[in-house]
């Protein structure tokens, strides 16, 4: 059945090109396109590899072809052979080899290869991120001018932090003393336990007149970081493990943090309950809601945490119950602290971290939450909201680009202060281009386009439209890799750095077809980039390098039993014309003899040497046997041709 299907496809190919053949007769009198052969270079490489032929280039192409098509087992096999031939590889090949091994279930082998990619230093992801982002300070400081920042005007000499908006009020956390001489202080900080406070805000989010928030929420222990549903009737907030007058402790008798839920009834917060995924034995804190209010994000040091504290998410079911907490993974979490999440209306996650490369202490970072729940590349939010101290508690109204963050940076009133900001739109770029066939210039539709960051992590994917066009939203100043992949074409990956101003970056890509179309009179060697068959100086013995190229020709002849070739050997002008003619003729005959020895009938092969009689440039040496041409110019004349005389 397979052979019948291939035969039908071959007939269809012939019929669809017969009209083009007639036009070609008119356009070029010296070429006759009576029929065509289609040579799949990748399949040829596969067959050569199976016969034991080896080269770095061959296994690079095979490995990439398999990898880009997600055939990871075959990719791993090809990269293994590449690695055996050349242990010192470009970084991306270590990465692809490791990923292919991992996808094939070979975790141990993958880890060994990945260590080579990541270098021999610590496997701590923080070190790895620093190594992979050696220019991170330049990126951070490049964002200067985006934010206008001022003190929020509601700070005290104590700790003030965290921001949430509800009912035209800014709700924040404060350790200020407004409760009289009997108010408790926290032994660790020497400050009063924090309570929630409220300050009215206008349409520009300018706060004023802070007062103590609802007494049913504030207790004698810490309350902090509330988040509210859009209708204002449900609040999630952080509190020490304390409910209904009872204090919970872990095995070390420490009262940890939990997230609680409260309901607004008659303008009073009631029904305070702890969430079911809390525990006495670890902390759960700093809740944040997704725009659709179906997901709750939070920080925790629960079992399974990667670092000192990680960010998690949990589904909020329609009946009010909760799913199982899910770690946000290594794209977000590090061995350090990730905490204080916030999600904007346009699904942008902001959080504080000391594990990602920053300016010092906690910095504010951001990552886009994709439609499938994955995260885009984490970015430092810049040198204005971040400082060498702790910066955290970010809140932004994405419709008016105004908001708040908290910091203990120099120049504040207390240990932590709240700052108000207005932000400009960040520098934005669109990466766009057209993908074409390198030989015909034809636009290629349906090309799989993959955008990767400089650590070769996939950021986005798309396909070219009917006109061959693609677009990606990218960030200014960032370095990316763009990969184009299409069946019957050699995949191509291009590295580029995006400009530092808002606008468009154009990247047109040309793909080489692996299906080489040849006709009578064409040079079969061009399908494989064979410019010459190498021989030792003044000799006609087939060298190892020549055998690999001849094996490609051999495979095509075996796959196309009616094809005939005229093998032509040419030299440059150096040496005498008589000597060159004899040498090239011996080489042509040696090439024919090699193919015949491998099973090709001699009747299918003709050939001769032309010496220097068919130079393709003005690099002749006669009659003095001297020339002023460069070595590159002479090289153009030293060539081997495999001219198709029958199909």
C-alpha positions in Angstrom: 0.0 0.0 0.0 2.8 2.4 0.8 4.5 1.8 -2.5 1.2 2.4 -4.3 0.7 5.6 -2.4 4.2 6.8 -3.3 3.6 6.0 -6.9 0.4 8.0 -7.0 2.2 11.0 -5.4 5.0 10.8 -8.0 2.4 10.8 -10.8 0.6 13.8 -9.3 3.9 15.6 -9.0 4.7 15.0 -12.7 1.3 16.1 -13.9 1.3 19.3 -11.8 4.7 20.3 -13.2 4.2 19.5 -16.9 2.9 23.0 -17.7 5.9 24.5 -16.0 8.2 22.3 -18.1 6.8 23.7 -21.4 7.4 27.3 -20.2 10.9 26.3 -19.2 11.7 25.1 -22.7 10.9 28.6 -24.0 12.8 30.4 -21.2 15.9 28.3 -21.5 16.9 26.6 -24.7 19.8 24.7 -23.1 17.6 22.9 -20.5 14.8 20.4 -21.2 12.5 19.7 -18.3 10.8 16.6 -19.7 10.5 15.1 -16.3 11.7 15.7 -12.7 13.2 13.8 -9.8 12.7 14.8 -6.2 15.7 14.1 -3.9 15.0 14.2 -0.2 18.3 15.1 1.4 17.2 14.1 4.9 16.2 10.6 3.8 19.5 10.3 2.1 21.4 11.3 5.3 19.3 8.7 7.2 20.3 6.0 4.8 23.9 7.0 4.8 24.0 7.0 8.6 22.5 3.5 8.6 25.3 2.4 6.3 27.9 3.7 8.7 28.9 7.0 7.1 29.6 9.7 9.6 30.2 13.4 9.6 29.6 16.3 12.0 27.5 18.2 9.4 25.3 15.1 8.7 24.4 14.5 12.3 23.8 18.2 13.0 21.3 18.2 10.3 19.7 14.9 11.2 19.6 15.8 14.9 18.0 19.2 14.2 15.5 17.7 11.8 14.3 15.2 14.4 14.4 17.7 17.3 12.4 20.4 15.5 9.8 17.8 14.6 9.7 16.5 18.3 11.0 13.1 17.4 13.2 13.2 20.4 14.4 9.6 20.5 15.9 9.9 17.0 17.2 13.3 17.8 19.0 11.9 20.9 20.5 9.2 18.8 21.8 11.7 16.2 23.1 14.1 18.8 24.8 11.2 20.6 26.7 10.4 17.4 27.5 14.1 16.9 28.8 14.3 20.4 31.0 11.2 19.9 32.5 12.8 16.7 33.0 16.2 18.3 32.7 16.4 22.1 33.1 20.2 22.1 29.8 21.5 20.7 28.0 24.8 20.4 25.9 25.3 23.6 22.6 24.8 21.8 23.5 21.3 20.8 24.2 20.3 24.4 20.8 21.8 25.3 18.9 20.0 22.5 20.7 16.8 23.3 19.8 17.0 27.0 16.2 17.9 26.2 15.9 15.0 23.7 17.3 12.6 26.3 15.0 13.9 29.0 12.0 13.6 26.6 13.1 10.0 25.9 13.0 9.1 29.6 16.8 9.1 30.0 16.9 11.5 32.9 20.3 10.5 34.2 22.0 10.9 30.8 20.1 14.2 30.3 21.5 15.6 33.5 25.0 14.8 32.5 24.7 16.6 29.2 22.7 19.5 30.7 25.6 20.1 33.2 27.8 20.8 30.2 25.3 23.3 28.9 24.9 25.0 32.3 28.7 24.9 32.9 30.5 23.2 35.8 29.5 25.6 38.5 26.7 25.2 41.0 23.5 23.7 39.9 21.6 26.3 42.0 19.2 28.0 39.6 20.1 31.4 40.9 23.7 30.8 39.8 22.5 29.5 36.5 20.3 32.5 36.0 23.1 34.8 36.7 25.4 33.0 34.3 22.8 33.0 31.6 21.9 36.7 32.2 25.3 38.2 32.5 23.9 41.5 31.2 20.9 41.6 33.5 22.0 44.9 35.2 22.0 46.6 31.8 18.4 45.3 31.1 17.2 46.4 34.5 18.6 49.9 34.3 17.4 50.3 30.7 13.8 50.7 32.0 14.5 54.1 33.6 11.8 56.6 32.7 8.9 54.3 32.7 7.8 55.1 36.3 7.0 58.3 38.1 7.3 57.5 41.8 6.3 59.4 44.9 5.7 58.7 48.5 2.1 57.7 48.9 1.6 60.2 51.7 0.0 57.8 54.2 3.2 56.3 55.7 4.2 56.3 59.4 7.5 55.8 61.2 6.5 52.1 61.4 6.1 49.4 58.8 3.5 50.2 56.1 3.1 47.9 53.1 0.8 46.0 50.8 -1.9 47.5 48.6 -5.5 46.5 47.6 -8.3 48.6 46.3 -12.0 48.1 47.2 -14.9 50.5 47.4 -12.7 53.5 46.6 -10.4 52.7 49.4 -6.8 51.7 49.6 -6.5 48.8 52.1 -2.9 48.4 53.4 -1.0 46.8 56.2 0.6 48.9 59.0 2.3 48.4 62.3 1.5 52.0 63.5 0.2 52.3 67.0 -3.4 53.6 67.2 -4.6 51.3 69.9 -3.4 52.8 73.1 -0.8 51.7 75.7 -2.0 48.2 75.8 -1.3 47.3 72.2 0.9 44.3 71.7 4.3 44.3 70.1 6.0 41.6 68.0 9.1 40.2 69.7 11.0 39.7 66.5 10.6 43.3 65.1 10.0 45.4 68.2 7.1 46.9 66.3 3.4 46.5 67.0 1.6 43.6 65.3 0.2 44.8 62.0 -3.4 45.6 61.3 -5.3 46.5 58.2 -5.9 50.2 57.5 -8.0 52.0 54.9 -7.4 55.3 53.1 -9.9 56.8 50.6 -8.6 57.2 47.0 -9.8 59.3 44.1 -9.8 58.4 40.4 -6.0 59.1 40.3 -5.5 56.6 43.2 -4.3 59.4 45.5 -4.9 58.2 49.1 -5.8 60.3 52.1 -6.8 60.0 55.8 -5.9 56.4 56.8 -8.0 54.8 59.5 -8.1 51.4 61.2 -10.0 48.9 59.1 -12.8 46.6 60.2 -12.5 45.4 63.8 -13.8 42.0 62.9 -10.7 41.4 60.8 -8.1 43.0 62.9 -6.9 40.8 65.8 -4.2 41.0 68.4 -1.8 39.3 65.9 -0.7 40.1 62.4 -3.1 40.8 59.6 -1.8 41.7 56.1 -2.1 41.6 52.3 -5.9 41.4 51.6 -7.4 40.8 48.2 -11.1 41.4 47.3 -13.5 40.0 44.8 -14.7 42.5 42.2 -18.1 42.8 43.9 -16.4 43.6 47.2 -18.3 40.9 49.1 -15.4 38.4 49.7 -12.0 39.1 51.1 -9.0 36.8 51.4 -6.2 38.0 53.8 -3.2 36.8 55.7 -3.2 36.4 59.5 -1.1 34.5 62.1 -2.5 31.1 62.9 -5.3 32.6 65.1 -9.0 32.1 65.0 -11.9 32.5 67.5 -9.4 33.3 70.3 -7.3 30.2 69.7 -3.7 30.3 68.6 -2.2 27.5 66.6 1.5 26.5 66.7 3.9 24.2 64.8 6.1 21.5 66.3 8.5 24.3 67.4 5.7 26.2 69.1 5.9 29.0 66.4 2.7 30.6 65.2 2.9 30.6 61.4 0.8 32.4 58.8 -2.4 31.3 57.2 -4.9 32.6 54.6 -8.4 33.4 55.8 -11.6 34.2 54.0 -14.3 36.7 55.2 -17.7 37.7 53.8 -19.2 41.2 53.8 -22.7 41.3 55.5 -24.4 44.6 56.3 -21.1 46.4 55.7 -19.3 44.3 58.3 -16.8 41.5 57.6 -18.1 38.2 59.1 -17.7 34.4 58.7 -14.0 34.5 59.0 -12.7 31.0 58.1 -9.3 29.6 57.3 -8.8 28.0 53.9 -8.5 24.2 53.8 -5.0 24.1 52.4 -3.5 25.8 55.4 -1.5 24.0 58.0 -0.1 24.5 61.4 3.3 23.2 60.2 4.0 25.7 57.3 3.1 29.2 56.3 0.5 30.2 53.6 0.3 33.9 52.9 -0.3 36.8 50.6 -3.3 35.8 48.4 -4.0 37.2 45.0 -6.9 36.6 42.6 -6.9 36.0 38.9 -9.0 38.4 36.8 -11.8 35.8 36.4 -11.6 35.1 40.2 -11.4 31.3 39.5 -7.7 31.0 40.7 -6.1 32.1 44.0 -2.3 32.7 43.9 -0.3 32.7 47.2 3.1 32.2 48.7 4.0 29.2 50.9 6.9 27.2 52.3 4.9 24.0 52.3 6.5 20.6 51.5 7.6 20.4 47.9 8.6 24.0 47.8 11.7 24.6 45.7 13.2 27.5 47.8 12.6 29.3 51.0 9.1 30.2 49.8 7.4 29.6 46.5 4.4 30.9 44.6 1.4 28.5 44.2 -2.0 28.6 42.7 -5.2 26.8 43.6 -8.5 26.6 41.8 -11.6 28.2 43.3 -14.5 25.9 42.4 -18.0 27.2 41.5 -19.4 25.7 44.7 -16.9 27.6 46.9 -14.5 24.7 47.5 -10.8 24.6 46.5 -8.7 22.4 44.4 -5.2 21.2 45.3 -2.4 23.8 45.4 -0.1 23.7 42.4 3.5 25.0 42.5 4.1 27.6 39.7 7.3 25.8 38.7 10.8 26.7 38.0 10.1 29.4 35.5 8.8 31.5 38.5 10.3 29.8 41.6 13.9 29.6 42.6 15.9 28.4 45.6 15.3 31.9 47.1 12.2 33.7 48.2 9.2 34.2 45.8 6.4 36.1 47.6 3.7 38.8 47.4 2.0 37.8 44.1 -0.4 40.1 42.3 -2.2 39.6 39.0 -3.4 42.5 36.9 -6.6 42.7 34.9 -4.6 41.9 31.7 -3.3 38.7 33.3 0.2 39.9 34.1 1.8 38.3 37.2 3.9 40.5 39.4 5.8 39.1 42.4 8.8 39.8 44.7 11.9 37.6 44.6 15.5 37.5 45.7 16.2 34.5 43.6 16.0 36.0 40.1 18.8 38.4 39.1 18.0 41.8 40.6 19.5 44.9 42.3 19.5 43.4 45.8 17.1 42.1 48.4 13.6 41.5 47.1 13.0 42.9 43.6 9.7 43.1 41.8 9.4 40.9 38.7 6.8 40.2 36.2 5.7 37.4 33.8 2.7 37.1 31.5 0.3 34.3 32.3 -0.4 32.6 29.0 -3.8 31.2 28.0 -2.6 27.7 28.7 -1.6 28.6 32.2 2.2 28.7 31.5 4.3 31.7 32.1 6.3 33.9 29.8 9.9 34.8 30.5 10.4 36.5 33.9 11.5 40.1 33.7 12.8 42.4 36.3 10.5 45.4 36.5 13.3 47.9 36.3 15.5 50.2 38.3 12.8 52.6 39.4 10.5 50.3 41.4 13.5 48.2 42.4 16.4 49.2 44.6 19.2 47.5 46.6 16.8 47.0 49.4 13.5 45.1 49.6 10.8 46.0 47.0 7.5 44.2 47.1 3.7 44.5 47.4 3.0 45.6 43.9 -0.5 46.7 42.8 -1.4 48.3 39.4 -4.6 49.3 37.8 -3.8 48.3 34.2 -6.5 50.5 32.8 -5.0 53.8 34.1 -1.4 52.6 34.6 -1.3 53.8 38.2 -0.6 51.8 41.4 1.4 51.2 44.5 4.4 49.2 45.7 6.2 48.9 49.0 9.9 49.3 49.8 12.3 49.7 52.7 14.6 51.8 50.4 16.6 54.7 51.8 14.7 57.9 52.2 11.5 56.4 53.6 9.7 57.3 56.8 9.5 53.9 58.4 11.0 50.4 58.0 8.7 49.8 55.0 6.8 52.5 53.1 4.2 52.6 50.4 5.0 54.4 47.2 2.5 55.6 44.6 3.4 55.4 40.9 2.3 56.3 37.4 3.7 54.2 34.6 4.1 54.8 31.0 3.7 52.0 28.4 6.8 50.0 28.3 8.9 49.9 25.1 7.2 47.4 22.8 8.3 45.7 19.7 6.7 43.6 17.0 9.0 41.0 15.4 7.7 40.3 11.9 8.8 38.9 8.6 8.1 36.6 5.6 9.4 33.1 5.1 10.3 32.1 1.5 11.8 29.3 -0.5 15.5 30.2 -0.9 15.6 28.9 -4.5 12.3 30.1 -5.9 11.5 33.1 -3.7 8.0 31.6 -3.2 6.2 32.6 0.0 5.8 29.6 2.3 2.5 29.2 4.2 2.1 27.0 7.3 5.7 27.3 8.5 6.0 26.6 12.2 7.6 29.6 13.8 9.1 29.3 17.3 10.4 32.1 19.4 13.0 31.2 22.1 14.8 33.3 24.6 18.6 33.4 24.8 18.5 30.3 27.1 16.7 28.4 24.2 13.4 28.2 26.2 10.3 28.4 24.0 8.4 31.6 24.6 5.8 31.6 21.8 4.8 29.7 18.7 2.8 30.6 15.5 2.6 29.6 11.9 3.0 31.7 8.7 -0.2 32.8 7.0 -1.1 32.2 3.4 1.3 34.9 2.3 4.2 33.6 4.3 4.0 36.3 7.1 4.5 35.8 10.8 4.5 38.1 13.8 5.6 37.9 17.5 5.2 40.4 20.3 8.7 40.8 21.8 10.5 43.0 24.3 12.9 45.7 23.6 16.6 45.1 24.2 16.1 41.4 24.5 18.0 38.7 22.6 15.9 36.0 20.9 16.3 32.9 18.7 13.7 32.5 15.9 13.2 29.0 14.5 11.5 28.2 11.2 10.4 24.6 10.6 8.5 23.1 7.7 8.2 19.7 6.2 10.5 19.0 3.3 12.7 22.1 4.2 15.8 22.4 6.3 14.9 24.0 9.6 16.6 27.3 10.3 17.3 29.2 13.5 18.4 32.8 13.6 19.6 34.9 16.6 18.8 38.5 16.9 18.6 41.4 19.4 15.6 43.6 19.5 16.1 47.4 19.2 15.8 49.7 22.2 12.8 51.8 20.9 9.2 51.0 20.4 8.6 49.8 16.8 9.0 46.9 14.6 11.9 44.5 13.9 11.9 42.7 10.5 13.4 39.3 10.1 12.8 37.6 6.7 13.8 34.0 6.5 14.7 31.8 3.6 14.4 28.1 3.9 16.2 25.6 1.7 14.1 22.7 0.4 15.3 19.2 1.3 13.4 18.0 -1.8 15.8 18.8 -4.6 14.2 19.1 -8.0 16.5 18.2 -10.8 16.1 17.9 -14.6 18.1 16.8 -17.5 21.3 18.8 -17.7 21.3 19.7 -14.0 24.2 19.1 -11.6 23.1 16.5 -9.0 25.9 17.6 -6.7 24.2 20.9 -6.1 21.4 19.1 -4.2 24.0 18.3 -1.5 26.3 21.3 -1.9 29.0 19.2 -3.5 31.4 21.6 -5.2 34.3 19.3 -5.7 35.4 15.8 -4.8 38.6 16.1 -2.8 41.7 14.1 -3.7 45.2 14.2 -2.3 47.5 16.6 -4.1 48.4 15.4 -7.6 46.6 12.1 -6.9 43.4 10.4 -7.9 42.8 8.1 -5.0 39.3 8.6 -3.3 39.8 10.2 0.1 37.6 9.6 3.1 36.0 13.1 2.8 35.3 12.3 -0.9 33.7 9.0 -0.1 31.0 10.6 2.0 30.0 13.0 -0.8 30.1 10.1 -3.3 28.0 8.1 -1.0 25.2 10.7 -1.4 25.4 10.4 -5.2 25.4 6.6 -4.8 22.3 6.7 -2.7 20.4 8.9 -5.2 21.4 6.6 -8.1 20.2 3.5 -6.2 16.9 5.3 -5.4 16.5 6.3 -9.1 17.6 3.3 -11.2 17.0 5.0 -14.5 19.1 8.0 -13.8 22.4 8.4 -15.7 25.2 10.8 -15.0 28.1 12.4 -16.8 30.9 13.0 -14.3 33.1 16.0 -15.1 36.3 16.9 -13.3 37.8 20.4 -13.6 41.0 22.0 -12.3 42.2 25.6 -12.0 44.9 26.9 -14.4 47.9 26.3 -12.2 50.2 23.6 -13.6 50.4 23.1 -17.4 47.2 22.5 -19.4 48.4 19.1 -20.4 49.1 18.0 -16.9 45.7 19.4 -15.6 43.8 17.6 -18.4 45.4 14.2 -17.5 45.0 14.7 -13.8 41.3 15.7 -14.0 40.6 12.8 -16.4 42.1 10.3 -13.9 40.0 11.8 -11.2 36.8 11.5 -13.2 37.6 7.9 -14.0 38.4 7.2 -10.3 35.0 8.6 -9.3 33.2 6.4 -11.8 35.2 3.4 -10.7 34.2 4.0 -7.1 30.5 4.2 -8.0 30.8 1.0 -10.1 32.5 -0.8 -7.2 29.5 0.0 -5.1 27.0 -1.6 -7.5 26.2 1.0 -10.1 26.2 -0.3 -13.7 28.9 1.3 -15.7 26.4 1.9 -18.6 24.8 4.5 -16.4 28.0 6.5 -16.0 30.1 8.5 -18.4 32.8 11.0 -17.6 36.0 12.7 -18.4 38.4 15.4 -17.2 38.3 18.9 -18.6 41.4 20.2 -16.9 41.5 24.0 -17.2 39.6 24.2 -20.4 36.2 25.3 -18.9 37.2 28.0 -16.4 34.2 29.8 -15.0 36.0 33.1 -14.5 39.0 35.0 -15.9 41.6 33.1 -14.0 43.6 31.6 -16.8 47.3 31.1 -16.6 48.4 30.5 -20.2 50.8 31.0 -21.7 53.0 32.0 -18.7 51.4 29.6 -16.2 51.0 32.5 -13.8 47.9 34.3 -12.5 47.1 37.2 -10.2 43.8 35.6 -9.0 43.1 34.9 -5.4 42.9 31.4 -3.9 39.1 31.8 -3.6 38.9 32.6 -7.3 41.0 29.6 -8.3 38.8 27.4 -6.0 35.7 28.3 -8.1 37.4 26.5 -11.1 38.3 23.4 -9.1 35.0 21.7 -9.3 33.3 18.3 -9.8 30.0 18.0 -11.7 27.5 15.2 -11.8 25.4 16.2 -14.9 22.1 14.3 -15.3 21.9 12.8 -18.8 18.9 10.6 -18.3 15.9 10.2 -15.9 
